[in-house]
């Protein structure tokens, strides 16, 4: 794992990541990409995402994407002595991230009030589905539950005129994660003035609703006032999406590209629209190459995009130019792809700093560096059942 580098904005920041799956781990991954020393504290049975994705050198893809660049210790929080070890780690941490149900950390004796006594400067980010103190605070929640509860699935079905199904990404998790990052970085700035930490209560419901730019149509029952939806068209080169109200697109096609008006004499409005759409469809199909598509769209000055498959994402020109998909050490003598963090600074570094770790891989290293514990101390904690590690860990490739 990379050492501290002052060229990264968050170099020197110590983060204890006690979260799992996505909302918390994604926040920890972004902090690591910005230079923080992020230590994932993983239970002996492992993060559930160690079951998802292609396995390379013992590391599954989903876990790898969200935990790259972090160091890893494995602690059984129910073992005698585990709470004392977490307190020792918290005493040295700047940030703690967790996304258990709100009753879990206090039940383990690790609630914010207890941790604040150990380290008053600690900034603790707690992400949950429904917040810490409401009527649904103890409900288990993953992103699809929130997508259903806040109306996203119903809206997608209504606008797509299809059955209700979940979204193809966990937006409720990542929204909460990113808003959590804003909150904890703000709390760190405030700490510079007050010397005190904060407990940030981030509900996935809140984060999803505030990030929903379409929610005003729902709240004000005014969906009829929005613009016409964007259309997809089949060109001779392949499918595209054109971001333009059809009425505006028709005006541009007739004025800029001389598309003739179809014969609609005596027809009703619905028929006129249908014939215009047929004419646009024929025009689009007549664009046989991507150069022709680009030239036509440029002449009209409309925004458009190819409908790409994710597997060809690295061929997208901007993705390729900016290195948005990075290749990092796969710990088996080759590389594996991973999304790069989006932060680009004028005079600082950022980016994924290494592969994900095996469970408990850095028990000795982290406890030695953070707490000054010896190899004998670590061995004793392992023998007592506090520390755990994968039986066979694949070493990083040179």
C-alpha positions in Angstrom: 0.0 0.0 0.0 1.2 3.5 -0.8 2.7 5.7 2.0 1.7 9.2 2.9 2.4 11.7 0.1 1.9 15.4 0.8 1.0 16.0 -2.8 -2.4 14.5 -2.0 -4.9 16.9 -0.4 -5.9 14.5 2.5 -2.4 13.1 3.2 -2.0 12.5 6.9 -5.7 12.0 7.5 -6.5 8.8 9.4 -9.8 7.1 8.6 -11.3 4.0 10.3 -13.8 2.5 7.8 -16.1 0.2 9.7 -18.7 0.1 6.9 -19.7 -2.5 4.4 -21.3 -3.1 1.0 -21.4 0.4 -0.8 -22.6 3.6 0.9 -19.8 3.6 3.5 -17.1 1.9 1.5 -17.5 4.2 -1.5 -16.9 7.2 0.8 -13.8 5.5 2.2 -12.5 4.7 -1.3 -12.8 8.4 -2.3 -11.0 9.5 0.8 -8.2 7.1 0.0 -8.0 8.4 -3.6 -7.5 11.8 -2.1 -4.6 10.6 0.0 -6.1 9.6 3.4 -4.8 6.5 5.2 -8.1 4.5 5.2 -8.1 1.4 7.3 -11.1 -0.9 6.7 -12.1 -2.8 9.8 -13.8 -5.9 8.5 -15.6 -8.6 10.5 -14.3 -12.2 10.4 -17.1 -13.4 8.1 -16.1 -10.7 5.6 -17.9 -7.9 3.7 -20.8 -9.5 1.7 -19.4 -7.9 -1.5 -16.5 -10.4 -1.3 -19.1 -12.7 -2.9 -19.7 -10.5 -5.9 -17.8 -10.1 -9.2 -14.9 -11.8 -10.9 -12.3 -13.1 -8.5 -8.7 -12.2 -9.3 -5.9 -13.2 -6.8 -8.7 -13.9 -4.2 -10.3 -10.4 -4.5 -13.8 -10.2 -6.1 -14.5 -7.3 -8.5 -17.2 -5.5 -6.5 -15.2 -5.5 -3.3 -12.2 -4.4 -5.2 -13.8 -1.4 -6.8 -15.1 0.0 -3.5 -12.1 -0.9 -1.3 -9.1 -0.3 -3.5 -6.3 1.6 -1.8 -7.4 0.8 1.7 -5.5 -1.2 4.3 -7.4 -3.9 6.1 -7.7 -5.3 9.6 -10.2 -7.9 10.6 -11.7 -7.6 14.1 -14.4 -9.7 15.8 -16.3 -6.9 17.5 -18.0 -9.3 19.8 -14.8 -10.9 21.2 -13.6 -9.8 24.6 -11.0 -7.1 24.2 -12.3 -6.0 20.8 -14.0 -2.9 22.1 -10.8 -1.8 23.8 -8.9 -2.2 20.6 -11.4 -0.1 18.6 -11.1 2.6 21.3 -7.3 2.6 20.8 -7.8 3.0 17.1 -10.4 5.7 17.5 -8.0 7.6 19.8 -5.7 8.0 16.8 -8.4 8.5 14.0 -9.7 11.6 12.5 -12.7 10.1 10.8 -14.8 7.0 11.4 -17.3 5.7 8.8 -20.1 3.2 9.5 -23.3 2.2 7.9 -24.9 -0.2 10.3 -28.5 0.2 11.4 -28.5 3.0 14.1 -28.9 0.6 17.0 -25.9 -1.6 16.2 -22.9 0.6 17.2 -24.4 1.6 20.5 -25.3 -2.0 21.2 -21.6 -2.9 20.7 -20.6 -0.1 23.1 -19.3 1.9 20.1 -21.9 4.6 19.8 -20.8 8.2 19.1 -21.2 9.2 22.8 -18.7 6.5 23.9 -16.3 7.3 21.0 -16.4 11.0 21.7 -15.2 10.4 25.2 -12.2 8.6 23.8 -11.5 11.2 21.1 -13.5 14.5 21.2 -12.0 15.5 17.8 -13.5 12.5 16.0 -15.7 13.1 13.0 -18.1 10.2 12.7 -20.1 9.6 9.5 -23.1 7.3 10.0 -25.1 6.4 6.9 -28.4 4.6 7.3 -31.5 4.1 5.2 -33.9 6.1 7.3 -31.9 8.2 9.7 -31.0 7.6 13.4 -34.1 8.7 15.3 -37.2 8.4 13.2 -40.0 5.8 13.2 -38.2 3.7 10.6 -34.7 4.1 11.9 -34.2 0.3 12.6 -35.5 -0.8 9.2 -32.8 -2.6 7.1 -32.3 -0.7 3.9 -30.3 -1.2 0.7 -30.5 1.1 -2.3 -33.4 -0.7 -4.0 -35.5 -0.2 -0.8 -34.9 3.5 -1.0 -35.5 3.6 -4.7 -38.9 2.1 -4.1 -39.8 4.3 -1.1 -38.9 7.7 -2.7 -40.8 7.1 -6.0 -37.9 6.5 -8.3 -39.0 3.1 -9.4 -42.6 4.2 -9.9 -41.4 7.2 -12.0 -39.2 5.1 -14.2 -42.0 2.7 -14.8 -44.5 5.5 -15.6 -42.2 7.3 -18.0 -40.9 4.2 -19.5 -44.4 2.7 -19.8 -43.1 -0.6 -18.5 -43.2 -2.7 -15.3 -41.7 -1.5 -12.1 -38.2 -2.7 -11.6 -35.1 -1.5 -9.8 -32.7 1.0 -11.3 -29.5 -0.4 -12.9 -27.2 1.3 -10.3 -27.3 1.9 -6.6 -27.9 5.6 -6.7 -29.4 5.8 -3.2 -26.1 4.4 -1.8 -23.8 6.6 -3.8 -25.8 9.8 -3.2 -25.6 9.2 0.5 -22.0 8.4 0.3 -21.1 11.6 -1.7 -23.3 13.8 0.6 -21.6 12.1 3.5 -18.2 13.1 2.1 -19.4 16.8 1.9 -20.6 16.6 5.5 -17.4 15.0 6.9 -15.1 17.3 5.0 -17.1 20.3 6.3 -16.9 18.9 9.8 -13.1 18.7 9.5 -13.0 22.3 8.5 -15.2 23.2 11.4 -12.9 21.3 13.7 -10.1 23.6 12.7 -12.0 26.4 14.4 -13.6 24.6 17.3 -11.2 21.7 18.0 -14.3 19.4 18.3 -15.5 16.6 16.1 -19.1 15.9 14.9 -21.5 13.1 14.4 -23.1 13.2 10.9 -26.4 11.4 10.6 -26.8 10.8 6.8 -30.1 9.1 5.7 -30.2 7.6 2.3 -33.8 8.8 2.0 -32.7 12.4 2.6 -29.7 12.2 0.2 -31.7 10.7 -2.6 -34.6 13.1 -2.4 -32.4 16.2 -2.2 -30.3 15.0 -5.2 -33.4 14.3 -7.3 -33.8 17.1 -9.8 -37.2 15.8 -10.9 -38.8 15.7 -7.4 -40.5 19.1 -7.9 -42.8 17.6 -10.5 -43.9 15.0 -7.9 -44.3 17.4 -5.0 -46.2 20.0 -6.9 -48.1 17.5 -9.1 -46.8 19.3 -12.2 -45.3 16.6 -14.3 -47.3 18.0 -17.3 -45.2 21.2 -17.2 -41.9 19.5 -17.9 -40.4 19.4 -21.4 -40.9 16.5 -23.8 -38.7 13.5 -23.0 -35.5 13.0 -24.9 -35.8 10.5 -27.8 -33.6 7.7 -29.0 -33.2 7.1 -32.7 -31.7 4.4 -34.8 -29.1 5.8 -37.2 -27.4 3.8 -39.9 -24.3 3.8 -37.7 -26.1 2.8 -34.5 -28.5 4.1 -31.9 -28.2 7.6 -30.4 -30.0 9.7 -27.9 -30.8 13.3 -28.9 -31.3 15.8 -26.0 -33.8 18.0 -27.6 -37.6 18.5 -27.4 -39.0 16.9 -30.5 -40.7 20.1 -31.5 -37.3 21.9 -31.4 -35.6 19.1 -33.2 -38.1 19.2 -36.0 -37.6 23.0 -36.4 -33.8 22.5 -36.6 -34.1 19.7 -39.1 -36.4 21.7 -41.4 -34.5 25.0 -41.1 -30.8 23.8 -40.9 -30.9 20.5 -42.9 -33.9 21.2 -45.2 -35.9 18.2 -44.2 -39.2 18.5 -46.1 -42.6 18.7 -44.3 -44.5 15.4 -45.0 -47.9 15.6 -46.7 -50.3 16.1 -43.8 -53.1 18.0 -45.5 -56.4 17.4 -43.7 -54.8 15.2 -41.1 -55.4 15.6 -37.3 -52.6 16.7 -35.0 -51.8 13.1 -33.8 -51.3 12.0 -37.4 -49.2 15.1 -38.2 -46.9 14.3 -35.3 -46.6 10.6 -36.3 -45.7 11.5 -39.9 -43.1 14.0 -38.7 -41.6 11.4 -36.4 -41.5 8.9 -39.4 -39.7 11.5 -41.4 -37.1 12.1 -38.7 -36.7 8.3 -38.3 -36.0 8.0 -42.0 -33.5 10.9 -41.9 -31.6 9.3 -39.0 -31.4 5.9 -40.6 -29.9 7.6 -43.7 -26.9 8.7 -41.6 -24.7 5.7 -42.3 -21.5 6.6 -40.5 -20.6 8.2 -37.2 -18.9 11.0 -39.0 -22.2 11.7 -40.8 -24.1 11.6 -37.5 -21.6 13.9 -35.9 -21.8 16.4 -38.8 -25.6 16.5 -38.8 -25.8 17.0 -35.0 -23.1 19.7 -35.2 -24.9 21.5 -37.9 -28.0 21.7 -35.7 -25.9 22.3 -32.6 -27.8 19.7 -30.5 -26.4 17.5 -27.8 -26.4 13.8 -28.6 -24.7 10.6 -27.5 -24.1 7.1 -28.7 -26.0 4.4 -26.8 -22.9 2.4 -25.7 -22.6 -0.8 -23.8 -20.5 -0.6 -20.6 -18.1 -3.3 -21.9 -17.0 -0.9 -24.6 -16.6 2.1 -22.2 -12.9 2.3 -22.6 -13.4 3.1 -26.3 -15.3 6.3 -25.5 -13.0 9.1 -26.6 -13.2 11.2 -23.4 -13.0 8.2 -21.1 -9.9 7.1 -23.0 -8.3 10.6 -23.0 -8.9 11.2 -19.3 -8.0 7.7 -18.1 -11.4 7.4 -16.4 -11.0 3.6 -16.4 -7.6 2.9 -14.7 -5.6 -0.3 -14.9 -4.0 -1.2 -11.6 -2.1 -4.2 -10.2 -4.3 -7.3 -10.0 -1.9 -9.0 -7.5 -1.5 -11.9 -9.9 1.1 -10.5 -12.3 -1.2 -8.4 -14.5 -3.7 -5.5 -14.2 -7.4 -5.1 -13.7 -9.7 -2.2 -14.6 -11.2 0.1 -12.0 -13.1 3.4 -12.3 -10.7 6.3 -11.5 -11.8 9.0 -9.0 -13.0 12.1 -10.8 -11.0 14.7 -8.8 -8.5 16.6 -11.0 -6.6 19.3 -9.2 -4.4 22.0 -10.8 -1.6 21.5 -8.2 -2.3 18.3 -6.3 -2.6 14.6 -6.8 -5.6 12.2 -6.6 -6.5 8.8 -7.8 -6.7 5.1 -6.8 -3.5 4.2 -5.0 -3.5 0.4 -5.0 -5.6 -2.8 -5.1 -8.0 -3.9 -2.5 -6.7 -5.9 0.5 -7.3 -9.4 1.8 -9.2 -9.7 5.0 -6.9 -8.9 7.9 -3.9 -8.4 5.6 -2.6 -5.4 7.5 -3.3 -6.4 11.1 0.4 -6.2 12.1 1.2 -3.2 9.9 -1.7 -0.9 11.0 -1.6 -1.8 14.7 2.2 -1.3 14.6 2.0 2.1 12.9 -1.1 3.5 14.5 -0.8 2.0 18.0 2.9 0.9 18.3 1.9 -2.7 19.0 4.6 -5.4 18.6 4.4 -8.6 16.7 3.8 -10.3 20.1 0.9 -8.0 20.8 -0.7 -8.8 17.5 -0.1 -12.5 18.0 -1.8 -12.3 21.4 -4.9 -10.5 19.9 -5.1 -13.1 17.2 -4.9 -16.0 19.7 -7.6 -14.4 21.8 -10.0 -14.2 18.8 -10.0 -10.4 18.5 -8.0 -10.4 15.2 -8.6 -12.6 12.2 -7.1 -12.9 8.7 -7.6 -14.9 5.6 -5.8 -18.3 5.8 -3.9 -17.8 2.6 -3.2 -14.3 1.4 -1.8 -13.7 -2.1 1.2 -11.2 -1.9 1.2 -8.2 -4.1 3.0 -8.5 -7.4 6.3 -6.7 -7.7 
